[in-house]
Amino acid sequence: MNPLLKTTILAATTAFLAGTGTGPALAQGDFLDCLQTIKSEATRQGVSAAIADGAFRNLTPDQKVVDLDGKQPEFSLTYSKYVGSAVSNDRIVKGQQRMAQHRALLDQLQAEYGVPPQYIMAFWGVETNYGGFMGDFQVVRSVATLACMTKRRDFFSNETVQALRILAMNHMTREQMRGSWAGAMGNMQFMPSTFMKWGVDRTGDGRIDLWNSLPDAFASAANFLRGIGWKPPLPAAEEVFLPQNFPLEQADTTIEKPVRTWAQMGVRKAGNAALPNSDEPSSIILPAGYRGPAFILYPNFKAVMNWNRSTLYALSVAILAQQIAGGPPVAQGAPADDEPLSRNTIIDMQNRLARLTLYTDEVDGLLGPKTRSAVRLYQKQIGMPADGHPTPEFVRRLQQAR
């Protein structure tokens, strides 16, 4: 980095820090030195010094990105809130319209990659509402900020390097490369590393354009899904009905059985149709507890989870895809009292479960698998249905325990 450029960035960064109070964070890893380290790795991977210098010219940290990264959600979204928002009637109708509009291309991609059209549409709908909003942050600035000013330096340093490679490969400017605050880009919200590994130039024009070329975006999504484990013919998930004597403690993503074994236990599809006659491993989940809907998760659910690690996100994609394809809506509604728990409530719950020696993980205010496992153990102790779902009644009884 030339001295004049370094002086310019240093002045801008100093002004930025003076107005935001983030000096201590920068002291742990100087922004300019961090950029220089990233530039060195980028040039090692074939990016010219001119491209890197142009991308980093006058670059300062983005305080809004720092703020968004540091925010903890006040509420943990429930099944009804998350899926209800992601799988709206408008999104279903738009998905059906877009699928009909692009049917020829989508059928070609299914023949080549094995991914059904409704899943590409569902990802497109959940990620950007069919291209309606792809983000307006400068991707290079966002990922560089996250690399140099947060704890996830290694991950976002690599994302910054890959963003520079995209600039070089696609002859873009950093102003043209826009996305979410965390660096996800285009119609399908690919991170730069995902773009570089799985992006497809479907149009054959010599560049991969996930912003303006739907053939490129759809082909890249299909290529990515196949690469992270999608295999025909089973869907990702389906709603099921459980028999009255079903052991609720087995409704957990950590427990897998062949599909035919669940069928032998009396599990049937919603609508009473039989489950597929398959030996594929599968799990049952109760995202709103035993009073809400139940779903069977087939192996392709893991592929969807490899796109985004949220169970509710993956379930939303599966449900939206099914309805875009003309399938039925979810038959069983969520309980009326399925309301979000505040982060403070979850922290209190984790602390109380820890004092009962039922929870041994980090107290983080997040309702993850280990917290649900501890909830299930306490439910068994007090004679409640052991579904791992903390209802208001469960929270009240836990708070009253001595």
C-alpha positions in Angstrom: 0.0 0.0 0.0 1.6 3.3 -1.0 2.4 5.9 1.7 -0.1 8.5 0.4 -2.9 6.0 0.4 -2.0 4.8 3.8 -2.0 8.4 5.2 -5.4 9.1 3.6 -7.0 5.9 5.1 -5.3 6.6 8.5 -6.9 10.1 8.6 -10.3 8.8 7.7 -10.1 5.9 10.1 -9.0 8.2 12.9 -11.9 10.5 12.3 -14.3 7.5 12.1 -13.0 6.2 15.5 -13.2 9.6 17.1 -16.9 9.8 16.4 -17.8 6.2 17.4 -15.8 5.3 20.4 -14.5 2.1 18.9 -10.8 2.8 19.5 -10.3 -0.2 21.9 -11.6 -2.6 19.3 -9.2 -1.2 16.7 -6.3 -1.4 19.1 -6.6 -5.1 19.0 -5.9 -5.2 15.3 -5.0 -2.0 13.5 -7.4 -1.5 10.5 -4.6 -0.5 8.1 -2.4 -3.4 9.0 -5.3 -5.7 8.7 -6.0 -4.4 5.2 -2.4 -4.9 4.3 -2.5 -8.5 5.5 -5.6 -9.1 3.4 -4.0 -7.5 0.4 -0.9 -9.8 0.7 -3.1 -12.9 0.8 -5.2 -11.6 -2.1 -2.1 -11.0 -4.3 -0.9 -14.5 -3.3 -4.2 -15.8 -4.7 -3.7 -13.9 -8.0 -5.4 -10.5 -7.4 -3.3 -7.7 -8.8 -2.0 -5.1 -6.4 -3.8 -2.4 -8.5 -7.2 -4.2 -7.9 -6.5 -4.4 -4.2 -5.3 -0.9 -3.9 -8.3 0.4 -5.8 -10.7 -1.6 -3.6 -9.1 -0.4 -0.4 -8.6 3.3 -1.5 -10.1 5.6 1.2 -11.8 2.6 2.8 -12.9 3.1 6.4 -14.7 0.8 8.7 -18.5 0.9 8.5 -19.9 1.6 11.9 -23.4 0.4 11.0 -21.9 -3.0 10.1 -20.1 -3.1 13.5 -23.4 -2.2 15.3 -25.4 -4.8 13.4 -22.8 -7.5 14.1 -22.8 -6.7 17.8 -26.5 -6.6 18.3 -28.1 -9.5 20.1 -31.8 -10.1 19.2 -34.1 -9.2 22.0 -36.4 -12.0 21.1 -35.9 -15.6 19.9 -38.4 -16.0 17.1 -40.9 -18.8 17.4 -42.0 -21.2 14.7 -45.2 -19.3 14.1 -43.5 -15.9 13.9 -40.6 -17.0 11.7 -42.4 -19.3 9.3 -45.5 -17.1 9.3 -43.4 -14.3 8.0 -41.3 -16.3 5.6 -44.2 -18.3 4.0 -46.8 -15.6 3.3 -49.6 -16.0 0.7 -48.0 -13.2 -1.3 -44.7 -15.1 -1.4 -46.4 -18.3 -2.4 -48.3 -16.7 -5.3 -45.2 -14.8 -6.5 -43.2 -18.0 -6.4 -45.7 -19.8 -8.5 -45.7 -17.0 -11.0 -41.9 -16.8 -11.2 -41.7 -20.6 -11.5 -44.1 -20.5 -14.5 -42.3 -17.6 -16.0 -38.9 -19.4 -15.9 -40.1 -22.9 -16.2 -38.0 -23.9 -19.3 -34.8 -22.8 -17.6 -35.7 -24.4 -14.3 -36.5 -27.7 -15.9 -33.2 -27.7 -17.6 -31.4 -27.0 -14.3 -33.4 -29.8 -12.6 -32.2 -32.2 -15.4 -28.6 -31.1 -14.9 -28.4 -30.7 -11.1 -31.3 -32.7 -9.7 -32.8 -29.7 -7.8 -36.5 -29.2 -8.2 -37.6 -25.7 -9.5 -39.7 -25.0 -6.4 -36.7 -25.2 -4.2 -34.7 -22.6 -6.3 -37.8 -20.4 -6.1 -38.2 -20.9 -2.4 -34.6 -19.9 -1.7 -35.0 -16.9 -4.0 -38.2 -15.9 -2.2 -36.8 -16.3 1.4 -33.5 -14.6 0.6 -34.5 -11.5 -1.4 -38.3 -11.7 -2.0 -37.6 -12.7 -5.6 -34.9 -10.0 -6.1 -37.0 -7.3 -4.4 -34.2 -6.4 -2.0 -30.6 -7.6 -2.4 -29.0 -5.1 0.1 -27.2 -1.8 -0.4 -24.0 -2.1 1.6 -20.7 -2.1 -0.2 -19.6 -5.7 0.2 -15.9 -5.0 0.3 -16.3 -2.5 3.0 -18.6 -4.7 5.0 -16.5 -7.8 5.0 -13.3 -5.8 5.6 -14.9 -4.2 8.6 -16.0 -7.5 9.9 -12.5 -9.0 9.3 -10.7 -6.1 11.0 -13.0 -5.1 13.8 -14.8 -8.2 15.1 -13.8 -11.5 16.5 -14.4 -13.4 13.3 -11.2 -12.2 11.6 -10.2 -15.4 9.8 -13.6 -16.0 8.3 -14.1 -12.5 7.1 -10.5 -12.0 6.0 -11.1 -14.8 3.6 -14.4 -13.3 2.5 -12.6 -10.1 1.8 -10.0 -11.9 -0.3 -12.7 -13.6 -2.3 -14.5 -10.3 -2.8 -11.3 -8.9 -4.3 -11.1 -11.9 -6.6 -14.6 -11.3 -7.7 -13.7 -7.7 -8.5 -10.8 -8.9 -10.6 -12.7 -11.7 -12.3 -15.9 -9.8 -13.1 -14.3 -6.4 -13.9 -16.5 -4.7 -11.2 -15.9 -1.7 -9.0 -16.4 -2.0 -5.3 -19.4 0.4 -5.6 -21.1 -2.0 -8.0 -20.7 -4.9 -5.6 -23.5 -4.4 -3.1 -25.2 -6.8 -0.7 -26.2 -7.3 2.9 -24.4 -5.8 5.9 -22.6 -9.2 6.3 -21.5 -9.4 2.7 -24.2 -11.7 1.2 -24.8 -10.7 -2.5 -27.2 -10.9 -5.3 -30.5 -12.6 -5.9 -29.5 -15.7 -3.8 -27.4 -13.8 -1.2 -24.1 -15.7 -1.8 -21.2 -14.9 0.4 -18.1 -14.1 -1.7 -16.5 -17.5 -1.0 -19.7 -19.2 -2.0 -19.8 -17.1 -5.2 -16.2 -18.1 -6.0 -16.7 -21.8 -5.4 -20.2 -22.4 -6.8 -21.1 -19.5 -9.1 -22.0 -20.4 -12.6 -21.8 -18.3 -15.8 -24.9 -19.8 -17.3 -25.2 -17.2 -20.1 -21.6 -17.8 -21.3 -20.8 -14.1 -21.4 -17.5 -14.5 -19.4 -18.7 -13.2 -16.1 -21.0 -14.5 -13.2 -23.7 -11.9 -12.5 -25.9 -12.9 -9.5 -27.5 -9.4 -9.5 -28.8 -9.0 -13.0 -28.7 -12.4 -14.7 -31.4 -14.9 -13.4 -29.9 -17.7 -15.5 -26.6 -17.2 -13.6 -28.4 -16.8 -10.3 -30.6 -19.9 -10.7 -27.8 -22.1 -12.1 -25.5 -21.0 -9.2 -28.1 -21.9 -6.7 -28.7 -25.3 -8.2 -24.9 -25.9 -8.4 -24.5 -24.9 -4.8 -27.4 -27.1 -3.5 -26.0 -30.1 -5.3 -22.6 -29.4 -4.0 -23.7 -29.2 -0.4 -25.6 -32.5 -0.5 -29.0 -32.2 -2.3 -30.0 -35.6 -3.9 -33.3 -36.5 -5.5 -36.0 -37.7 -5.1 -37.1 -37.0 -1.5 -38.1 -33.4 -0.5 -36.4 -31.6 2.4 -39.3 -32.1 4.9 -43.0 -32.9 5.1 -45.6 -32.4 7.8 -46.6 -35.6 9.6 -49.2 -36.7 12.1 -47.9 -38.6 15.2 -49.7 -41.5 16.9 -51.0 -40.8 20.4 -48.3 -43.0 22.1 -45.4 -41.4 20.2 -42.4 -41.0 22.5 -41.9 -37.2 22.4 -38.2 -37.4 23.5 -37.5 -39.0 20.1 -38.7 -35.9 18.2 -35.2 -34.4 18.0 -32.8 -33.6 15.2 -30.1 -35.7 16.9 -32.2 -38.8 16.6 -32.4 -40.5 13.1 -34.3 -43.5 12.0 -35.0 -45.0 8.6 -38.2 -43.5 7.1 -39.8 -46.9 7.2 -39.1 -47.2 10.9 -41.1 -44.0 11.7 -43.9 -45.4 9.5 -43.9 -48.7 11.5 -44.2 -46.5 14.7 -47.5 -45.1 13.3 -46.1 -41.8 11.8 -48.1 -40.8 8.7 -48.0 -37.8 6.4 -50.5 -35.0 7.2 -53.6 -36.0 5.3 -53.0 -39.6 6.4 -51.0 -40.7 3.4 -48.2 -43.2 4.1 -44.6 -42.1 4.4 -42.2 -43.1 1.6 -41.0 -46.7 1.7 -37.4 -45.6 2.2 -34.4 -46.6 4.3 -33.1 -43.0 4.2 -32.2 -41.6 7.6 -34.7 -39.1 8.9 -35.7 -37.2 12.0 -38.9 -35.9 13.5 -39.2 -32.4 15.0 -41.8 -30.4 16.9 -40.9 -26.8 16.2 -43.8 -25.4 18.3 -44.0 -28.2 20.8 -46.2 -31.2 20.9 -49.4 -29.1 20.6 -48.1 -27.7 17.2 -47.2 -29.3 13.9 -44.8 -32.2 13.5 -42.4 -32.6 10.6 -40.2 -35.3 9.2 -36.8 -34.2 8.0 -35.3 -36.1 5.1 -31.6 -36.1 4.2 -32.1 -33.0 1.9 -33.0 -31.0 5.0 -29.3 -31.2 5.9 -28.5 -29.7 2.5 -30.8 -26.8 3.1 -29.2 -26.4 6.6 -25.8 -26.2 4.8 -27.1 -23.1 3.1 -28.3 -21.5 6.4 -27.8 -23.2 9.8 -31.1 -22.1 11.2 -33.7 -24.9 11.6 -36.6 -22.5 11.2 -35.0 -21.0 8.0 -34.6 -24.5 6.5 -38.2 -25.4 7.5 -39.5 -22.2 5.9 -37.7 -23.1 2.6 -39.2 -26.6 2.7 -42.7 -25.4 3.5 -42.6 -22.6 0.9 -41.2 -24.9 -1.8 -44.0 -27.4 -1.2 -46.7 -24.7 -1.5 -45.1 -23.1 -4.6 -45.3 -26.6 -6.2 -49.1 -26.7 -5.4 -48.9 -28.8 -2.2 -51.1 -28.2 0.8 -50.5 -25.7 3.6 -49.4 -26.9 7.0 -52.5 -28.5 8.5 -51.7 -28.1 12.2 -51.5 -24.6 13.6 -49.2 -23.4 16.3 -50.5 -23.0 19.9 -52.0 -19.5 20.6 -49.5 -19.0 23.5 -46.4 -19.8 21.2 -44.9 -16.4 21.9 -41.2 -15.4 21.7 -39.2 -15.6 24.9 -37.1 -12.6 25.7 -33.3 -13.1 25.8 -33.3 -12.3 29.5 -35.9 -15.0 30.1 -33.8 -17.6 28.2 -30.7 -16.6 30.2 -32.6 -17.0 33.4 -34.0 -20.3 32.3 -30.4 -21.5 31.3 -29.1 -20.4 34.7 -31.9 -22.2 36.6 -31.4 -25.4 34.5 -27.6 -25.2 35.2 -28.2 -25.0 38.9 -30.3 -28.2 38.6 -27.2 -29.7 36.8 -29.3 -30.2 33.6 -27.6 -27.6 31.5 -23.8 -27.4 31.2 -23.3 -25.3 28.1 -22.7 -21.5 27.7 -25.4 -19.2 29.1 -26.0 -17.2 25.9 -29.7 -16.5 25.8 -30.2 -18.6 22.7 -32.7 -21.4 22.5 -30.4 -24.0 20.9 -30.4 -27.8 20.8 -28.5 -28.1 24.1 -30.9 -25.8 25.9 -33.9 -27.7 24.5 -32.3 -31.0 25.7 -32.1 -29.6 29.2 -35.7 -28.4 29.0 -36.7 -31.9 28.0 -34.9 -33.4 31.0 -36.7 -31.0 33.4 -40.0 -31.7 31.7 -39.5 -35.4 32.4 -38.7 -34.6 36.0 -41.9 -32.6 36.6 -44.2 -34.8 34.5 -44.7 -32.5 31.6 -44.7 -33.8 28.0 -41.0 -34.0 27.1 -41.0 -32.1 23.8 -38.1 -29.7 24.6 -40.3 -26.7 24.0 -40.4 -24.1 26.9 -44.0 -22.9 27.1 -45.1 -20.1 29.5 -46.3 -22.8 31.9 -42.9 -24.5 31.8 -41.1 -21.2 32.5 -43.5 -20.5 35.4 -42.9 -23.9 37.0 -39.1 -23.7 36.5 -39.1 -20.3 38.2 -41.0 -21.7 41.1 -38.6 -24.6 41.6 -36.3 -24.7 44.6 
